Amino acid sequence: MTPCSLPCTSHMFGPETKAMEAQNQQEPLPTQTNTMEPRAQQQPISSASSITEAELGMTNNEPPPKSSYTPAKFWRYLNQDIKPTTFAEVQLTLLTFCIGLQDAVSFPDFHCFASNQTGNTVFLVLAIILPEMDGEMFVTANIGCALGFFLAAAYLTGQLGHIIGSRRRLYIIICNLIQTCLVFATAALQHTKGVEPTGARTLLAIGFLATAAGSQVVVSRSLKMTEISTAMATAAWVDLVIDPDLMRMSNRGRNRRLAFLASLVLGTLVGAVIFKNVGSAVALFVSAGGKALVTGMWFMADGEERKGREQGKGEKKGEAGVMV
């Protein structure tokens, strides 16, 4: 065998290098996995992309998003508790004006008060002691009817409020709606049948007005703003003049009492003017219209979520004069 004259690897590096080369040819190199491939496949959607979430949902055959308004949400809104805010103060002040209109015409027409039960109580005692004054200064049957229906309506409204929730929006709206209907019915009765000082029709009209007034007073007290009772002025006058902070610039209680008394006086004044010029039926129609306005305003009043059955239990344990 002739020696190789070519400069091969074995002659240049020796037999060991040749063995290593043969081993490398027999063992294949491991394949290198591309760890960056998944990242390359995930292409982020930029903010400027025209594909919206709604379009993506449509491509996946998903239903479109539902509207924000649902009956369940409206029902939950109706079951909120009314908050004693400035807006609620305005509503109670308007109801006070309506009561002033009613009392301005109820005493001249029926010789009793539809809502001012202090005067009715005094007259009722006088009727027992001095029955000869019956028919001249007051009518005993009318006074008894007004006081009885007022207390019955207050009792029913208050006790139902303990069970249902005295500040619940739906309950307050229903109470105000019933009161409005009663005043409207009295106005229609006065307008179509005329005014009689005594009789069954007179007792019916007094019962309607007294029922509306009794329920209204209880609803107003349920909002924890006792300075605006919407009816009785004696306590408001006394609390106003004995207020130790009467002259202080910031005094919420004083301002509420002043607004209540001014509204009651104004309502009585307007009712007297209407009664003198066009009759009591028109004054009652105006009063009913004001109560209807307040009924609609309760839908817009601020509310807060109820605390559950514990709140109803707390109402029963509250003060007798103020229903929480």
C-alpha positions as CSV (number, residue, x, y, z in Angstrom):
1,M,0.0,0.0,0.0
2,T,1.3,3.4,-1.0
3,P,1.3,6.1,1.5
4,C,-1.4,8.9,1.0
5,S,0.1,12.1,-0.3
6,L,-3.1,14.2,0.4
7,P,-3.2,16.5,3.4
8,C,-6.1,14.7,5.1
9,T,-7.2,15.1,8.6
10,S,-5.5,12.0,9.9
11,H,-2.2,13.1,8.7
12,M,-2.6,16.6,10.0
13,F,-4.0,15.9,13.4
14,G,-3.5,12.2,14.0
15,P,-5.7,9.2,14.4
16,E,-7.5,10.5,17.6
17,T,-9.0,13.4,15.7
18,K,-10.3,11.0,13.1
19,A,-12.0,8.9,15.7
20,M,-13.7,11.9,17.2
21,E,-15.0,13.0,13.8
22,A,-16.5,9.6,13.2
23,Q,-18.3,9.7,16.6
24,N,-19.8,13.1,15.8
25,Q,-21.2,11.7,12.6
26,Q,-22.9,8.8,14.3
27,E,-24.5,11.0,17.1
28,P,-27.0,13.6,15.7
29,L,-27.1,17.0,17.3
30,P,-30.1,17.7,19.5
31,T,-32.7,19.9,18.0
32,Q,-33.1,23.3,19.6
33,T,-36.6,24.2,20.5
34,N,-37.7,27.7,19.8
35,T,-38.9,29.0,23.1
36,M,-40.0,32.3,21.5
37,E,-42.5,30.7,19.2
38,P,-45.5,30.9,21.6
39,R,-44.8,34.6,22.1
40,A,-44.6,35.1,18.4
41,Q,-48.0,33.6,18.0
42,Q,-49.6,35.8,20.7
43,Q,-50.1,39.1,19.0
44,P,-51.5,41.7,21.5
45,I,-54.4,43.7,20.4
46,S,-53.5,47.3,20.4
47,S,-55.8,50.1,21.7
48,A,-56.1,51.4,18.2
49,S,-57.6,48.1,17.0
50,S,-61.0,48.3,15.4
51,I,-62.1,45.0,16.8
52,T,-64.3,45.7,19.9
53,E,-65.3,43.3,22.6
54,A,-68.9,43.3,21.3
55,E,-67.6,42.1,17.8
56,L,-65.5,39.5,19.5
57,G,-68.6,38.2,21.3
58,M,-70.6,38.1,18.1
59,T,-67.8,36.1,16.4
60,N,-68.1,33.6,19.3
61,N,-71.9,33.4,18.9
62,E,-72.4,35.1,22.3
63,P,-75.6,37.1,23.0
64,P,-75.3,40.9,23.1
65,P,-74.9,42.6,26.5
66,K,-78.2,43.3,28.3
67,S,-79.4,46.8,28.9
68,S,-78.6,48.4,32.2
69,Y,-82.3,49.0,33.0
70,T,-84.1,45.9,34.3
71,P,-87.3,45.4,36.2
72,A,-85.3,43.9,39.1
73,K,-83.2,47.0,39.4
74,F,-86.4,49.2,39.4
75,W,-88.0,47.0,42.0
76,R,-84.8,47.3,44.1
77,Y,-85.0,51.1,43.7
78,L,-88.6,51.2,44.9
79,N,-87.6,49.2,48.0
80,Q,-84.9,51.6,49.0
81,D,-85.3,53.8,52.1
82,I,-85.9,57.5,51.6
83,K,-83.0,59.6,53.0
84,P,-83.9,62.7,55.0
85,T,-82.2,65.2,52.6
86,T,-82.9,68.8,51.7
87,F,-85.0,67.5,48.8
88,A,-87.2,65.6,51.3
89,E,-87.5,68.8,53.3
90,V,-88.9,70.6,50.3
91,Q,-91.4,67.9,49.8
92,L,-92.6,68.0,53.4
93,T,-92.9,71.8,53.1
94,L,-95.1,71.5,50.1
95,L,-97.3,69.0,52.0
96,T,-97.6,71.5,54.8
97,F,-98.8,74.1,52.3
98,C,-101.5,71.6,51.2
99,I,-102.6,71.0,54.8
100,G,-102.9,74.8,55.2
101,L,-105.3,74.9,52.2
102,Q,-107.4,72.1,53.7
103,D,-107.8,73.6,57.2
104,A,-108.5,77.0,55.7
105,V,-111.7,75.6,54.1
106,S,-112.6,72.8,56.5
107,F,-113.4,75.0,59.5
108,P,-115.7,77.4,57.6
109,D,-117.4,74.6,55.8
110,F,-117.7,71.9,58.6
111,H,-116.9,73.8,61.8
112,C,-114.0,71.5,62.6
113,F,-110.4,71.0,61.6
114,A,-109.3,68.3,59.2
115,S,-105.8,68.0,60.5
116,N,-105.4,70.3,63.6
117,Q,-106.6,67.9,66.2
118,T,-105.6,70.2,69.1
119,G,-108.5,72.4,68.3
120,N,-110.8,69.4,67.7
121,T,-109.9,68.0,71.1
122,V,-110.8,71.3,72.9
123,F,-114.0,71.6,71.0
124,L,-114.9,68.0,71.8
125,V,-114.5,68.6,75.5
126,L,-116.6,71.8,75.2
127,A,-119.3,69.9,73.5
128,I,-119.5,67.5,76.4
129,I,-119.6,70.2,79.0
130,L,-121.5,72.9,77.0
131,P,-123.8,71.0,74.7
132,E,-125.8,74.2,74.0
133,M,-122.9,75.5,71.9
134,D,-123.3,72.6,69.5
135,G,-124.2,74.0,66.1
136,E,-123.2,77.6,66.8
137,M,-119.5,77.4,67.3
138,F,-118.8,73.8,66.4
139,V,-120.6,70.6,65.3
140,T,-120.0,67.7,67.7
141,A,-120.5,65.0,65.1
142,N,-118.1,66.6,62.7
143,I,-115.4,67.0,65.3
144,G,-115.8,63.4,66.5
145,C,-115.6,62.2,62.9
146,A,-112.5,64.2,62.1
147,L,-110.7,63.1,65.3
148,G,-111.7,59.5,64.9
149,F,-110.6,59.1,61.2
150,F,-107.4,61.0,61.9
151,L,-106.3,58.7,64.7
152,A,-107.4,55.6,62.8
153,A,-105.4,56.6,59.7
154,A,-102.4,57.4,61.8
155,Y,-102.6,54.1,63.6
156,L,-103.0,52.1,60.4
157,T,-100.2,53.9,58.6
158,G,-97.8,53.7,61.5
159,Q,-98.3,50.1,62.3
160,L,-98.0,49.0,58.7
161,G,-94.9,51.1,58.5
162,H,-93.4,49.1,61.3
163,I,-94.0,45.9,59.3
164,I,-93.3,47.1,55.8
165,G,-90.7,49.8,56.5
166,S,-91.8,53.3,57.3
167,R,-89.2,54.9,55.0
168,R,-89.5,52.5,52.1
169,R,-89.9,54.4,48.9
170,L,-92.7,52.2,47.6
171,Y,-94.7,52.4,50.8
172,I,-94.4,56.2,51.0
173,I,-95.5,56.6,47.4
174,I,-98.5,54.4,47.9
175,C,-99.5,56.3,51.1
176,N,-99.2,59.6,49.3
177,L,-101.1,58.4,46.3
178,I,-104.0,57.3,48.6
179,Q,-104.0,60.6,50.4
180,T,-104.1,62.4,47.0
181,C,-107.0,60.4,45.8
182,L,-108.9,61.1,49.1
183,V,-108.4,64.9,48.7
184,F,-109.4,64.7,45.0
185,A,-112.6,62.8,46.0
186,T,-113.5,65.4,48.6
187,A,-112.9,68.2,46.1
188,A,-115.1,66.5,43.5
189,L,-117.8,65.9,46.1
190,Q,-117.8,69.6,47.2
191,H,-117.8,70.7,43.6
192,T,-120.7,68.5,42.4
193,K,-122.9,68.3,45.5
194,G,-122.2,71.6,47.2
195,V,-121.4,72.2,50.9
196,E,-123.6,71.2,53.8
197,P,-122.6,71.8,57.5
198,T,-124.1,68.5,58.6
199,G,-125.2,65.2,57.1
200,A,-123.8,62.0,55.8
201,R,-122.2,63.5,52.9
202,T,-120.5,66.0,55.1
203,L,-119.2,63.3,57.4
204,L,-117.8,61.5,54.4
205,A,-115.9,64.5,53.2
206,I,-114.5,65.1,56.7
207,G,-113.5,61.5,57.0
208,F,-111.6,61.7,53.6
209,L,-109.7,64.8,54.6
210,A,-109.0,63.6,58.2
211,T,-107.7,60.2,56.9
212,A,-105.4,61.9,54.4
213,A,-104.1,64.3,57.1
214,G,-103.5,61.5,59.6
215,S,-101.6,59.4,57.2
216,Q,-99.6,62.4,56.0
217,V,-98.4,63.3,59.5
218,V,-97.2,59.8,60.2
219,V,-95.3,59.6,56.9
220,S,-93.6,62.9,57.5
221,R,-92.5,61.7,61.0
222,S,-91.0,58.5,59.6
223,L,-88.4,60.6,57.8
224,K,-86.9,61.6,61.1
225,M,-87.5,65.3,60.5
226,T,-89.9,66.0,63.4
227,E,-89.4,69.8,62.9
228,I,-91.7,69.5,59.9
229,S,-94.8,67.7,61.1
230,T,-96.8,69.1,58.1
231,A,-99.8,69.8,60.4
232,M,-99.5,70.9,64.0
233,A,-97.9,74.2,64.7
234,T,-97.9,74.4,68.5
235,A,-94.8,72.3,69.1
236,A,-93.0,74.1,66.2
237,W,-93.6,77.5,67.7
238,V,-92.4,76.5,71.2
239,D,-89.3,74.6,69.9
240,L,-88.4,77.6,67.8
241,V,-88.5,80.2,70.5
242,I,-86.7,78.0,73.1
243,D,-83.9,76.9,70.7
244,P,-80.6,77.8,72.5
245,D,-79.0,78.3,69.0
246,L,-81.8,80.4,67.6
247,M,-79.4,83.2,66.4
248,R,-76.7,81.0,65.1
249,M,-76.1,81.2,61.4
250,S,-76.0,77.4,60.8
251,N,-79.0,75.8,62.5
252,R,-80.8,73.1,60.5
253,G,-83.6,72.5,63.1
254,R,-84.4,76.2,63.3
255,N,-84.5,76.5,59.5
256,R,-86.8,73.5,59.2
257,R,-89.2,75.0,61.8
258,L,-89.3,78.4,60.1
259,A,-89.9,76.8,56.7
260,F,-92.7,74.7,58.2
261,L,-94.4,77.6,59.9
262,A,-94.1,79.9,56.9
263,S,-95.5,77.2,54.6
264,L,-98.5,76.5,56.9
265,V,-99.3,80.2,57.2
266,L,-99.0,80.7,53.5
267,G,-101.1,77.7,52.7
268,T,-103.8,78.9,55.1
269,L,-103.7,82.4,53.6
270,V,-104.0,81.1,50.0
271,G,-106.8,78.8,51.0
272,A,-108.7,81.6,52.7
273,V,-108.4,83.8,49.6
274,I,-109.5,81.0,47.3
275,F,-112.4,80.1,49.6
276,K,-113.6,83.7,49.7
277,N,-113.4,84.2,45.9
278,V,-114.2,80.9,44.2
279,G,-115.2,78.4,46.9
280,S,-113.7,75.6,48.9
281,A,-113.8,73.0,46.1
282,V,-111.1,74.9,44.2
283,A,-108.9,75.1,47.3
284,L,-109.2,71.4,47.7
285,F,-108.3,70.8,44.1
286,V,-105.2,72.9,44.5
287,S,-104.3,70.9,47.6
288,A,-104.8,67.6,45.8
289,G,-102.7,68.8,42.9
290,G,-99.8,69.7,45.3
291,K,-100.0,66.3,46.9
292,A,-99.9,64.6,43.5
293,L,-96.8,66.6,42.7
294,V,-95.1,65.5,45.9
295,T,-96.1,61.9,45.1
296,G,-94.2,62.1,41.9
297,M,-91.2,63.7,43.6
298,W,-90.8,60.7,45.8
299,F,-89.6,58.8,42.8
300,M,-86.7,61.2,42.5
301,A,-85.8,61.4,46.2
302,D,-82.4,60.1,47.3
303,G,-82.5,56.6,48.7
304,E,-80.3,54.1,50.5
305,E,-80.3,50.4,50.7
306,R,-82.3,48.8,53.4
307,K,-80.6,46.8,56.2
308,G,-83.1,43.9,56.2
309,R,-85.4,42.6,58.9
310,E,-83.2,44.0,61.6
311,Q,-84.3,47.5,60.6
312,G,-87.9,46.7,61.0
313,K,-87.2,45.3,64.5
314,G,-85.3,48.5,65.3
315,E,-88.3,50.6,64.3
316,K,-90.5,48.9,66.8
317,K,-88.0,49.6,69.5
318,G,-87.6,53.3,68.6
319,E,-89.2,56.3,70.1
320,A,-93.0,56.5,70.1
321,G,-93.0,59.9,68.5
322,V,-90.4,59.2,65.8
323,M,-90.6,56.1,63.6
324,V,-87.1,55.3,62.4
